């Protein structure tokens, strides 16, 4: 996202060079970003990737949701996870409740920062 924030169309190898990323990793992430509507990939000799969103309108959390299948800090927080320790004797699991609060704090923090704001801060440092 940082490399593409300039507005240029960049091929994966150039993104990797600028961001010091392995090419296979970049391809995998770029596919997810394209599927999530964040970038447009053009194939062919003049191919490359360009942004399709305004970075000031997408939060860091939205990016995480697109790129990472697992946002939960622990498996017990996933909605489909059935923990045998949760509600033992009718009482909620203290560990689950604590981790749930931590998860909420992380999500809140990631939702308060847009990618545009984050990249602006980085450039000013």
Legacy VTK file of the C-alpha trace (Angstrom):
# vtk DataFile Version 3.0
C-alpha trace
ASCII
DATASET POLYDATA
POINTS 125 float
0.000 0.000 0.000
2.893 2.318 0.799
4.511 1.780 -2.605
1.219 2.297 -4.427
0.311 5.397 -2.409
2.281 7.512 -4.903
-0.404 6.844 -7.517
1.991 5.071 -9.851
1.219 1.800 -11.595
3.798 -0.629 -10.248
4.622 -4.200 -11.156
5.049 -6.687 -8.325
8.862 -6.891 -8.684
9.129 -3.101 -8.297
6.872 -3.124 -5.241
9.062 -5.866 -3.777
12.215 -3.883 -4.463
10.816 -0.735 -2.833
9.316 -2.500 0.165
11.888 -5.277 0.554
9.315 -8.057 0.241
9.578 -11.576 -1.167
7.877 -11.793 -4.565
5.645 -14.761 -3.662
4.393 -12.898 -0.587
3.617 -9.818 -2.691
1.677 -11.842 -5.249
-0.424 -13.470 -2.524
-1.216 -10.142 -0.840
-1.901 -8.388 -4.140
-4.468 -11.048 -5.072
-6.270 -10.446 -1.790
-6.129 -6.673 -2.251
-7.541 -6.999 -5.757
-10.337 -9.288 -4.564
-11.073 -6.795 -1.770
-11.380 -3.935 -4.250
-8.360 -2.044 -2.929
-6.179 -2.325 -6.028
-6.623 -2.994 -9.718
-4.157 -5.334 -11.381
-3.475 -5.018 -15.091
-1.720 -7.931 -16.696
0.609 -7.883 -19.671
3.709 -5.999 -20.770
2.490 -2.683 -19.351
0.859 -4.383 -16.398
1.011 -3.524 -12.771
-1.091 -2.566 -9.807
-2.762 0.730 -8.990
-4.868 1.843 -6.072
-8.620 1.849 -6.573
-9.521 3.484 -3.259
-8.771 6.715 -1.471
-6.374 5.793 1.348
-8.032 8.434 3.534
-11.249 6.422 3.386
-9.958 2.997 4.390
-8.946 2.146 7.927
-6.053 -0.035 8.946
-8.596 -2.523 10.303
-10.384 -2.727 6.950
-7.060 -3.553 5.333
-6.370 -6.220 7.961
-9.794 -7.761 7.298
-9.009 -8.024 3.589
-5.499 -9.416 3.964
-5.763 -11.624 7.039
-8.306 -14.407 7.368
-7.871 -14.501 11.136
-8.262 -11.225 12.981
-8.825 -12.811 16.390
-5.913 -12.799 18.820
-7.002 -16.216 20.080
-9.027 -19.037 18.526
-11.576 -18.889 21.353
-12.708 -15.479 20.103
-13.729 -16.750 16.676
-17.537 -16.924 16.403
-17.435 -20.545 15.201
-15.167 -21.733 18.026
-16.904 -23.758 20.695
-14.834 -23.563 23.863
-15.677 -26.176 26.459
-14.350 -23.855 29.190
-16.670 -20.978 28.345
-19.671 -20.901 30.667
-18.439 -23.771 32.841
-20.884 -24.060 35.735
-22.879 -21.245 34.091
-20.000 -18.788 34.552
-18.242 -17.148 31.635
-14.553 -17.940 31.168
-12.454 -15.149 32.675
-9.688 -15.665 30.113
-12.172 -15.400 27.245
-13.682 -12.227 28.689
-10.246 -10.650 29.152
-9.082 -11.568 25.647
-12.354 -10.304 24.229
-11.674 -6.907 25.812
-8.146 -6.878 24.403
-9.537 -7.796 20.970
-12.088 -4.969 21.153
-9.326 -2.484 22.035
-7.199 -3.629 19.092
-10.119 -3.366 16.662
-11.014 0.091 17.991
-7.428 1.298 17.602
-7.089 -0.065 14.074
-10.403 1.540 13.117
-9.323 5.005 14.275
-6.455 5.273 11.779
-6.834 5.495 8.016
-4.074 4.282 5.748
-3.694 7.812 4.432
-3.171 9.204 7.936
-0.698 6.475 8.795
1.367 7.012 5.637
1.334 10.794 6.176
2.732 10.262 9.683
5.392 7.943 8.330
6.512 10.458 5.698
6.783 13.224 8.284
9.110 11.156 10.511
LINES 1 126
125 0 1 2 3 4 5 6 7 8 9 10 11 12 13 14 15 16 17 18 19 20 21 22 23 24 25 26 27 28 29 30 31 32 33 34 35 36 37 38 39 40 41 42 43 44 45 46 47 48 49 50 51 52 53 54 55 56 57 58 59 60 61 62 63 64 65 66 67 68 69 70 71 72 73 74 75 76 77 78 79 80 81 82 83 84 85 86 87 88 89 90 91 92 93 94 95 96 97 98 99 100 101 102 103 104 105 106 107 108 109 110 111 112 113 114 115 116 117 118 119 120 121 122 123 124
